[in-house]
């Protein structure tokens, strides 16, 4: 999450998965202290995609 409740998509690299957990490697430009959405992420993604489409004038 960025300042003022703003979110942005960040590409990550997935590693090994075990017992329902998956290793995630962040890009070097993302501080390790960043806050991430896990619960409700699908809903948030849908809202972000919708906002992108509205911004394109469609």
Secondary structure, DSSP 4 states (H G I P E B T S, - for coil): -BGGGB------EEEEEETTEEEEE--TTS-TT-----TTHHHHHHHHHHHHHHHTT-
